[in-house]
Amino acid sequence: MAGFVSNLLILLLLFQNICLGFRRPLSVFKSYKDTSTSLSSECLGSNQRVISFGLSDFALDIRMPAVTPKQSDTYLCMSVRLPVDDEAYVVDFKPHASMDTVHHMLLFGCNEPSSTENYWDCDEGTCKDKSNILYAWARNAPPTRLPKGVGFRVGGETGSRYFVLQVHYGDVSAFRDKHKDCSGVTLHLTHQKQPLIAGMYLMMSVNTVIPPGKKVVDADIACHYKRSPMHLFAYRVHTHRLGKVVSGYRVRNGQWTLIGRQSPQLPQAFYPVKYPVDISYDDILAARCVFSGEGRTTETHIGGTANDEMCNFYIMYYMEAKHAVSYMTCTQNTNPEMFRNIPQEANIPIPVKSDVLKMMHGHHEEAKDSDTSSLLHQNKKEEEKKLDQETKDNDATYLLQEAKKEEAEILDQDFHIEEAVEWPGLDLKLGQVSGLALDPENNLVVFHRGDRVWDENSFDSKFVYQQRGLGPIEQNTIIVLNPSNAELLHSTGKSLFYLPHGLSVDKNGNYWVTDVALHQVFKLGANDKEPLLILGVPLQPGSDKNHFCQPTDVAVDPVTGSIYVSDGYCNSRIIQFSPNGLYVMQWGEETSLGRPRPGQFCIPHSLALIPDLSQLCVADRENGRIQCFRLETGEFTREIKHKAFGRELFAVSYVPGGLLFAVNGMPYPGEAESVQGFVMNFSTGEIIDNFIPLRKSFEMPHDIVASEDRTVFVGDVHAKAVWKFASVGNMEHRSVKKAGIEVQETKESETIVEARLKNKPESRDPLKNVDKQHLVQQASSTGVSFVLITTLLIIPVVVLLVILVFIRWRKTTVYGGNSDGERKLDSSSGRILGRLRGKGSGGINLGNFFASHKGYSRKGFDRLSTEGSDQEKDEDDGTDSEEECSASPLPPAPSSS
């Protein structure tokens, strides 16, 4: 009887443990969290990386794969793919690290790790695309903790698909016994939507210069906050050797409230905000870094090497899910006078012991700072070549370094843009082609005018449309084409527009268009016959907040949903609206006499949004230049102008990787500049290629759009045609990988391009290792199906065991006891329970998370510091006339469009 009771108790305990796994995932995670174990010599099998907690929760274990660092101050990286494709939320972390061996750990989120190896030297980089810091752990520093109900959003359409773990091994004397290290972090993730979403706000100085020998140098940063309320819960500071103290504040109605203050020479983890701080609309976020130039013999500039400096203040925050923005930056000082009232504490250095300084900076003086690797260059060689003194002195150029890594990869390849002569789209029967865009499926979207034309009779001297009696265009004005063979996939826009102009497509596939006759901006769903949103008053030109005057283009920020409209032929401004269409702000003015100044326009004709850099570039048509501005403030950042542009520049398009594409207008009589397309290095503004069609000729190219594989489309209002161009040159017998499929290149460029486009961007999964793919596939099935199957299997097993125990008990009762049999049953049950416990509890390892920035890099780490750091277009034009700029409205000149 005692044996029977014992076995029943064992089975009940076993069943209770299983039920806990399904019914109380959070409590299981917490109970595991509270278990302290030393993992310095413990390694976890790959089959235990993902542990399900039931229908919605799971743990993801991210560990170094049994490494033994051979020298002190070694940085090692490894990556793990998110085991699910749909959206998930990281709600807790548990670090696994020994202070005896690990100096610090950082967890990044990105979509393409720098390597597919099990682990690699972090000098190779963290991620190939932009990365974001999600989590930081440092010896002698508190671990990051998320408030209840707050989660980092990952996976899905916009979240990171990979986690990259960086571990800095400081003193490796503890590895003399050559044991293996499995330091890392475990993430607790859930599919349950979180009411509050965590994000990162980066404040960074970009133009500070520290004179040699100067004892105190202040670097100040301040921005007005113009978004939904956010709540701050952690902060982190970062400089190099010269930094003494970094402080961050909220300024509201002249009152300074401390967010956080710390010495950058202490472990640069995230520290909790001591007292709750909320940020509301129109508050000011301010930060100050205090440096000393003592001991230096030359000026020190902001940069990414050990001999440069940095001034970064990171803020972790959370927002309501419906308003959540995952990343924001501030790189300017909007109110220098304000810093006269900064609290005195911000000017007092925090003393740090010399042994801590030695520990912090390690042994490598020339390593690159991973906090800025995404803002600077791909590796040290590129940095030495490209980050020269001129770049350091030019803060506008410096801001563009964020795209250097992708840009370097592209510019290192020798390519040339030529027409894809076999593309049949040139023979399509179209009206005047005014706008082009690519949808989320990479299909080509064309906006044309059907049987309508824009000529000298279209408007009167007050810009009122004169052909209203014709009614709206009866043809479908928006057509969607297969970019490979020009096959018509979809069409819409019938009986909606009078004189189409600009076009863009947002991340959800909605069409945004402008109509210069209606003086309006429209948002249309791909399958909707009626507009989802209309801005402006139909057929009424104006210059106030509710009217446009021949708006030319529209762009939508994929991160914030903010709407930007270039307005237009008879206004000279850029207007920002909220995602719901509420007026936010505007900037720009009419060009004055003489050389046009920054922020002045003479027909802002086309927009290119660069989300990674938070910039908006404008084709300032009649001034023959490109102007770029900061999205948050409208502040001018740079101008790109070349003699080859001539007097007119019609359209501009940007693609990730640092390439800018543009088309100009026809030359004036007696001028030599021809109408052509341009490819430019976005960072430097340098023209690296130009192109013209082989079939037909450009007459008035009106819009341009390019894809990441450097396929380019140009629409012409006069030729009523769309050309396709592709990159070729020095590509014989080279293997190209696009959309995960390898194609052998030949001399026939069109064959290559067709192969690329047939494999439209499904996913660029860099995992080529079969075992890793198997792990991801296996983990992906660990959802509801796993739970149901496991439950169905466990129940009959439990029932069977109960029956067997009962039979054994009956035999024992009738025929006499058998202590040996009882012992065998007990030991067998013990082994079964031990195995199940090993998988269900003891085998669970929980742990860590995160990393983003509007431009965090993928390559290089600064061993000096303790961590790694951290599009679209439209134009206008029509027939034989273009509006000229003037101080007051003039009748339409002999050319427009």
C-alpha positions, 0 to 999 in steps of 0.5 A: 500500500505504501508503494501505491501511495508513493507512486500516486504522489509521484504521478500527481506531482508530475501532472501538476508540473505539466499543468503549470507549464500550460496554465501559469506560464508567467509563474513558471518563468518567475520561479525559474528566474528566482533560481540562482545557478552558476553557468560559467561551465554549463552549456545548453543543448540546442534542442532546449533553446526554445521552451513553451509556456503554454498557448501564448508564452515561451522562453528563448535562451540565447547563450554563447555556444561553449566558448573559451576566450583566449585573451583578455578584452575579447569581444564575441558575438552570436545570433539566434533567430526569433523562432516565430514569424508573427509578432511577439513581445519581450516582457522580461530578461534573465542574464546568465553571466559570471562577474569573474569572466564577463565584463559586459553583455549587449543584446541587439535586435536586427534582421541580418546578423553579420555572420552565420557562424555559431559565434564570431569575433565582434570586430566583424560586426554585429548586424549587416542592417541597422541594429538596436540595443535591446538589453545591456548587462555590465558587472557591478551594474543593475540588470535591465528590468521592464515595468509590468505590462511593458514589452519590446515588439519583435517579429511580424512585419516591422520587428527584428527577426534576429537577436545578436548577443555580444559578450565582452570577456574582460580578464580571462585568467579564470579560463586557465582551466580551459572550461567552456563558457555559456554566458548569455540571457534568456528572454520571456516572450509572449504573443499576447498584445501588450498595452505598453510598448517599449522604445529607445530615445537617443540624444547625441551630439554631432558637432562638438569639438574639444580643444587640446588642453581645455579643462572643461568643454560642454556638449549640449543637446535639446529637442522639443518633444512633439509626439504622444506621451511617453514614460521613462524608466531607464537611461544609459550614458556613453562617451569615450575617455574624455567624458566626465559626466553625462546628465539628462533632463526634462524641461517643462515650463522652465523647470528642470527635472533630472532623468539620470546622471552618471559617469561614462567611465562606469559600467555603461549599462541601463540604469533605472530612472530613480523617480518616474518621469513622463514626457508630454507634447512640447516638453524639452528633452535636454542633455549635457556631456562634460569633457576635458581636453587635458592630455590631448595635443590636437582637437578631438572631434565626434567620431567612432575611433578610440581617439575620437569622442562621443556624447550619447544619452539613451532613454528607455521609455514606454508608450501606449501601444496605439501611439507607440514609436519604437525609436526616436533621436535628437541630434541638435540644440534648439535652445542654447540659451536655455542651458544657462539655467541647467542645474549645477550638478550637471557640471560636476564630474563624478570621480572614478577609481583608476582601476575601474578606468583600466577595466573599462577601457581594456587593452585595444586603443584602435577598436571602433565604437560599436555605439556609432558603427552604424553611424560611421563606416563598415570597418576600420579601413573604410573609416580611415579612408572616408572619415577625414577631417572635413567630415568631422567638421561638417555635422550635416555630413556626419549625420549621414554616416549612419548609412555608410556600411550599406553604402560602402558595400554597394559603392565597392562594386563596379556597376553602371545603370543601363536601359533594360531594352527587353522590358515591354513596358515602354510600349504601354498605352498610357497618358501623361505619366506623372508619378511612379512608386513601388508597392510592398510587393515590389510591383511598379505603380504608375499614376497617369493622366489618361486622356487629360493633358496639362497645357497653357489652357489648364489654369487661370492666373489665380491657379483655378482649374479651367476645364472642370466641365470635362469632369474627372478622368474616366480611365483608371489612372493608377495601374500596377505592373509586374516589374519583370514583364510589365503585365497588368496586375491591378488598376484603379482610380477611375472617375476620381481625379482631374489632373494627377501628379504625385504618387507614393505607396506607404508600408501598408500598400495604400496609395497617396496621390496629389491632384494639381487641379483639385488642389488636394491630397488623397489616400486610397486603399489598393482595393477601395473605390473611395478615398480613405482620407482627403486633404485640401478643399476641392478646386480651391487653391490657397496657402493656409493650413486647410488649402493647397495650391497645386501640391506636387508630391506626398510622402509617409513616414513608415515609422510614425505615419506622419504625412509630408506634402510638397506644396507646390507650384504656387506655394513654396513649402513642405507641410507635415500632417499627423497620421489622421491628417491634422496639421502639425507644421510647415517650413519653406519660403519663396526663393528671393533674388540672387542665389537661393538660400537653404529652405527656399523653394522654386517648385518643391516638386518631388519628395524622397523620405529617408527613414533610417536618417529621419530626413526628407529630401526635396527636388527643388525643381526650378532651383536645380538642386536637392535640399534635405531636412530633418523630419522632426523639425524641418531643419535644413541639413544639406544641399546637393547641387551639380552643374550637370543638373542644369537649371531644373531637377525634377525628381529624386528617389532614395534606396537603403544603401546610401544611393540617391537617384534623380532626373533633371529637365531639358536644357535651356537653349544654348546650354550643354547639360543634357536631360539624363538620370543620375546616381549619387553617393548620398553621404557625399552628394557625389555623382557616381553614374549617369544614364540615358535610354537607348530606345526613344529619348527622354523628353520630360522625365517627371518621376523616378523610383528605384529598388534596393537591387538598383532597378530604376524606373523613370516616367516621362510626361511628354513621352507618355512612357516608363523606362526600366533601367538595371545595374550592369558592368564588371559582373561577368561570371559573378554570382549574385544573391537576391531573395535567397536565390543564386543566379549566375550573371552573364553579359546579358544584363536583362537576364540577370535583372529578370532573375532578380525580379522574379524572386521578389523580396520574400525574405533575406534569411542569412541562415544557410546552416541546415541545423539552424534552419531546422531549429527555427522550423522546429521552434516555429511549431512550438505553439498551439499544436505542440501543446495540444499534441503533448497534452493528448499524449500525456493523458493516455500515458498517465492513465496507463501508468495509473492502471499498471500501478493499480494492477501491481497493487492488486497482485501484491495484495493477493499474492504477497508483497514484493519489495524488489518489484516495488523498488524497481517501480520506484526507480523506474518512476524516478527516472521518468520523473527525472527526465521530465523534470530535466526538460520541464524545469531544470532545463529552462534557461531564461534571459535577455534582450534588445537594440535600435537606432535609427541607424545602428551599425552592423560592423565593428566594436569599440573595445574602448567602451563597454558596448556596441551601439548602439524613400519615395518620390513624386514629381510633377509636370505636364506639357509645354509649360512650367511655372516660374517662381515669382514674388507674387502669383503670375499667370502660368508660364509656357511650361508646366506639368 
